[in-house]
Amino acid sequence: MKAACWHGRQDIHVEHVEDPKILNPRDAIIRITSTAICGSDLHLYNGFIPSMKKGDIIGHEFMGEVVETGTGVSNLRKGDRVVVPFPIACGHCEPCSRELYSLCENSNPNASMGEALWGYAPCGIFGYSHLMGGYPGGQAEYARVPFADVGPLKVPEELTDEQVLFLSDIFPTGFMAAEACGIRKGDVVAVWGCGPVGQFAIKSAYMLGAAKVIAIDRFPYRLRVAAEQGGAETINYEDVSVSEALREMTAGRGPDHCIDAVGLEGHAPGLKGAYDKAKTIMMLETDRPVALREAIMNCRSGGTISVAGVYGGFIDKFPMGAIVNRALTIKSGQTHVHRYMRPLLERIRSGEIDPSFIITHRLSLDQVSEGYSTFSGKEDECLKVVMTP
């Protein structure tokens, strides 16, 4: 089959690889009909995630048709149309029993690597390094799905792939980020980063009762989508002081909740940005936490910081004093996608939201190199790339 394979920094291209096979009774084989490039994939593309090996198949946002199931999968049949969640979860361990699916204790065969870096290991993830299990990903023609009796969600035929594809990751991720804030009616929420996850966090914050959402970014086209599609007020951090603007927009108190939808590749103008860039080049820190620092310093006292952006290692100049002295709460985590897929599917079916609004580029899998280059470079007002094998 054809698959998008990683071969080094900014080197991802399609090649022919072996077809996936059933390895476990709880496996299924999916013929992929739609797949997407995620902002998290750019961390692989730009060389920030360790333990990648040349030839690894990447991609964790995909859906398709069941073509084969193992003997332990009774809930799926050949021909079923399904969306696959990016975390791989067994459904039976202690975290899974509490719906903390991204903390599954049984799906990451390389748990010792995660334990060495983070203390304990998270679940396995499709196409996202050997640290996360080394599973082949979904930017391909076919994929093996472990624990298929737990993960894939059957979707109705009347909904298009583009309407349901993002149930695999970014819609639940944006929703969980907003939910973690504990939004009450009338609250003000600020969202750093207007990429796909940020756009869904904006939408979700309004769904959960926010009175106002403020979107922060530097690209006019992303801010335009946040305003026109999400109803957010906007701040371009290259044009104004974010702190001053937020104080003015919140009567001096700061937002009730702040969502970091940026993660480890944050940018900032001036000295702050130069500091983090220099530190990462010299390998004195692994991540650039520009948005996280700014969210902490600008959140109202007693507020909540929700971190949806991916962080992989160690950061510098973390304002712990602000957290302690102003009683701030930080919540984060890889998304427990399984928990959100069905209720969010119902929101799509009811017409409350059509997730396809974020798609700007539709390509074939053979154009994956072009897709990564365009998405990473923010070229041609690229917000989201969807590919068909």
Buried (B, 14 or more C-beta within 10 A) or exposed (E): BBBBBBBEEEEBEBEEBEEBEBEEEBBBBBBBBBBBBBBBBBBBBBEBBEBBEEEBBBBBBBBBBBEBBBEEBEEBEEEBBBBBBBBBBBBEBEBBEEEBBBBBBBBBEBBEBBEEBEEEBBBBBBBBBBBBBBBBBBBBBBBBBBBBBBBBBEBEEEBEBBBBBBBBBBBBBBBBBBBBBBBEEEBBBBBBBBBBBBBBBBBBBBBBEBBBBBBBBBBEBBBBBBBEBBBBBBBBBEEEEBEEBBBEBBEEEBBBBBBBBBBBBBBBEEEBBEBBBEBBEEEEBBBBBBBBBBBBBBBBEEBBBBBBBBBBBEBBEEBEEBBEEBEBBBBBBBBBBBBBBEEBBEBBBEEEBBBBBBBBBBBEBBBBBBBBBBBBEBEEBBBBBBBEB
